[in-house]
């Protein structure tokens, strides 16, 4: 399986990030750099769902199974003031924003982006939210949730991940 990571704004840690995604999911990671202009804006935010058809087309035109977009733009989703990421399994695409994940601590910033990306890729594979506060599939309702959870799956989600990957 292959995942295409589309950088709209490339963070300095992209190679380290790609290796961590490969290790977590056992997928080949390919990357591309693209530009994207938001259609739907609210204040200084982009509608996260605008990214998904764009990413879906990139998946369709490539040999990747999924696409994950990484952006510095602040994003929102209908019903939410802001989100860290959004995924659409039917579009085989997800987007993660690092706008609200930034911190002066570079390692903590990397971990935040990694955790939210693993979470969204988990959804693309078929995982749902988890009630285990330490699991990567726990929904981050705030930065504290993101910092508290791990970039790993709990045993239950890990077993479900294996089942989902076997079905693909």
C-alpha positions in Angstrom: 0.0 0.0 0.0 1.1 3.6 -0.7 0.2 6.9 0.9 0.9 10.1 -0.8 1.8 13.0 1.5 1.0 16.3 -0.2 2.7 19.2 1.3 1.0 22.6 0.8 3.6 24.1 3.1 6.5 21.8 3.8 7.7 21.6 7.4 11.4 21.3 8.1 10.9 17.7 9.4 9.3 16.1 6.3 11.8 13.2 5.9 11.6 12.3 9.6 7.8 12.6 9.4 7.6 10.3 6.3 9.7 7.6 8.0 7.5 7.7 11.1 4.3 7.3 8.9 6.0 4.4 7.0 6.9 2.7 10.3 3.5 3.1 11.9 1.4 1.8 9.0 3.9 -0.3 7.0 3.1 1.7 3.9 5.3 3.1 1.3 5.3 6.9 1.5 5.6 9.1 -1.5 5.5 12.9 -1.3 4.6 15.8 -3.5 4.4 19.6 -3.1 1.3 21.3 -4.4 -0.3 24.7 -4.2 -3.9 25.1 -3.2 -6.3 28.0 -3.0 -9.2 27.8 -0.6 -12.7 28.3 -2.0 -14.5 28.7 1.2 -13.0 30.9 3.9 -14.2 32.1 7.3 -12.1 34.9 8.7 -8.5 33.6 8.3 -9.5 30.0 8.0 -10.0 27.6 5.1 -12.8 25.0 5.1 -11.0 21.7 5.5 -13.5 19.9 3.3 -12.3 22.0 0.3 -9.0 20.2 0.4 -10.6 16.7 0.1 -11.8 16.7 -3.5 -8.4 18.2 -4.5 -6.6 15.4 -2.7 -9.0 12.8 -4.1 -8.1 13.8 -7.6 -4.4 13.5 -6.8 -4.9 10.0 -5.5 -6.9 9.1 -8.6 -4.1 10.4 -10.8 -1.4 8.6 -8.9 -0.7 5.0 -7.9 -1.2 5.9 -4.2 -4.0 4.3 -2.1 -4.5 7.4 0.0 -3.5 11.1 0.2 -2.7 13.1 3.3 -2.4 16.9 2.9 -0.3 18.9 5.3 -1.0 22.6 5.5 0.0 25.6 7.6 -3.4 27.2 7.0 -5.8 27.2 9.9 -8.8 25.0 9.0 -12.4 24.5 10.2 -15.2 22.1 9.5 -18.9 22.8 9.6 -20.0 22.8 13.2 -16.5 23.4 14.6 -14.6 26.6 15.2 -11.3 24.9 14.2 -10.0 21.4 13.7 -6.5 19.8 13.5 -7.5 17.5 10.7 -10.3 16.0 8.6 -10.6 12.8 6.7 -13.0 11.3 4.1 -12.7 7.6 3.6 -14.8 7.7 0.5 -12.4 10.3 -1.0 -9.3 8.4 0.2 -8.0 11.7 1.5 -7.3 13.6 4.7 -5.8 17.0 5.6 -4.0 18.0 8.7 -3.3 21.6 9.6 -0.3 22.5 11.8 -1.5 26.1 12.3 -2.8 25.3 15.9 -0.2 22.7 16.6 2.8 25.1 16.6 5.0 25.6 19.6 8.6 26.8 20.2 9.6 23.2 21.1 10.4 21.6 17.7 10.1 18.0 19.1 6.7 18.7 20.6 5.6 20.4 17.3 6.7 17.3 15.3 4.9 15.0 17.7 1.7 17.0 17.5 1.7 16.9 13.7 2.6 13.2 13.7 -0.2 12.3 16.2 -2.9 14.1 14.3 -1.7 12.7 11.0 -1.7 9.1 12.3 -5.2 9.8 13.6 -6.5 10.9 10.2 -4.7 8.1 8.3 -6.3 5.7 10.9 -9.7 7.0 9.8 -8.8 6.5 6.1 -8.0 2.9 6.9 -11.3 2.4 8.7 -10.6 3.1 12.4 -13.0 5.0 14.5 -12.5 7.3 17.6 -11.2 5.5 20.7 -12.1 6.2 24.3 -8.5 5.4 25.5 -7.0 8.8 26.3 -3.5 7.6 25.3 -4.5 6.1 21.9 -3.7 7.9 18.7 -7.4 7.4 17.7 -8.6 9.5 20.7 -10.2 12.6 19.3 -8.2 15.8 20.2 -10.7 18.4 21.3 -7.9 20.7 22.4 -4.1 20.9 22.4 -4.0 19.2 25.8 -5.7 16.1 24.3 -3.2 16.1 21.5 -0.2 16.4 23.9 -1.5 13.7 26.3 -2.2 11.0 23.7 0.6 9.0 22.1 1.5 8.5 18.4 0.7 4.8 18.9 -2.5 2.8 18.9 -3.9 1.1 22.0 -4.1 -2.7 21.7 -7.7 -2.7 20.6 -7.1 -0.2 17.8 -3.9 -1.9 16.8 -5.8 -5.2 16.4 -8.5 -3.4 14.4 -5.9 -1.7 12.3 -4.4 -5.1 11.4 -7.9 -6.4 10.4 -8.6 -3.3 8.3 -5.3 -3.6 6.5 -5.8 -7.3 5.8 -9.2 -6.4 4.2 -7.6 -3.9 1.8 
